[in-house]
Amino acid sequence: MAKNTPTATVVALTPARVSSVAAARYLGYEPQTLVNWRNLGKGPRFVRDGRPGSRVFYRVADLDAWLEEQAARSSAAV
C-alpha cells in the first residue's frame, strides 16, 4: 500500500510591478519613450520607489489598463 506523500503545488506568479525597461518591452516601445512620456505627463501610470528621482516601476495592472484605453474602435478614432 502506498504512503500518502505531500504533493507540491505549482503557482505561476506574475510580478505586480516591473522595471521601466521591462514595461517598455511589454508595451512594445523603447525605454526612452516611457521616459519622455513621464516628463510630458503622458503614458501609463507609474510609481517611484521612494523619493523623487528614485527608480521608476510600472504596475502590470496599470500597463494593461493603459493598453485597453488605447484600443481604437475604428480607424476614425485614431
C-alpha positions in Angstrom: 0.0 0.0 0.0 1.4 3.4 -1.0 2.1 6.0 1.6 0.4 9.4 1.4 3.1 11.8 0.1 2.7 15.6 0.0 2.0 16.9 -3.4 3.8 20.1 -4.5 1.5 22.9 -5.8 2.9 25.0 -8.6 1.8 28.6 -8.7 2.7 30.8 -11.5 3.3 34.3 -10.2 3.2 37.4 -12.4 5.1 40.3 -10.9 2.9 43.1 -9.6 5.3 45.7 -10.8 8.1 45.7 -13.4 11.0 47.9 -14.2 10.8 50.7 -16.7 12.8 48.7 -19.2 10.5 45.6 -18.8 7.4 47.9 -19.1 8.7 49.3 -22.4 9.4 45.8 -23.7 5.9 44.7 -22.6 4.3 47.7 -24.4 6.5 47.4 -27.5 8.2 50.7 -27.1 11.8 51.9 -26.4 12.6 52.7 -22.8 13.3 56.3 -23.7 9.7 56.6 -24.9 8.5 55.9 -21.4 10.9 58.5 -20.0 9.6 61.1 -22.5 6.0 60.3 -21.7 6.7 60.6 -17.9 8.2 64.0 -18.5 5.2 65.0 -20.5 2.7 63.6 -18.1 1.6 61.0 -20.7 1.6 57.3 -20.9 0.7 54.7 -18.3 0.7 55.4 -14.6 4.0 54.7 -12.8 5.3 54.6 -9.2 8.6 55.7 -7.8 10.5 53.6 -5.3 10.9 56.2 -2.6 11.9 59.8 -3.0 11.7 61.8 -6.2 14.5 60.9 -8.6 14.5 57.2 -7.4 13.8 54.2 -9.5 10.5 54.0 -11.5 8.3 51.0 -11.7 5.1 50.2 -13.5 2.3 48.1 -12.1 1.3 45.4 -14.6 -2.4 46.2 -13.9 -1.7 49.9 -14.9 0.1 48.8 -18.1 -2.9 46.6 -19.1 -5.4 49.3 -18.2 -3.4 51.8 -20.3 -3.3 49.4 -23.3 -7.1 48.9 -23.0 -7.6 52.7 -23.1 -5.5 52.9 -26.3 -7.7 50.4 -28.1 -9.4 52.1 -31.1 -12.9 51.1 -32.1 -12.5 52.3 -35.7 -10.0 54.0 -38.0 -11.8 57.3 -37.4 -11.0 57.1 -33.7 -7.2 57.2 -34.3 
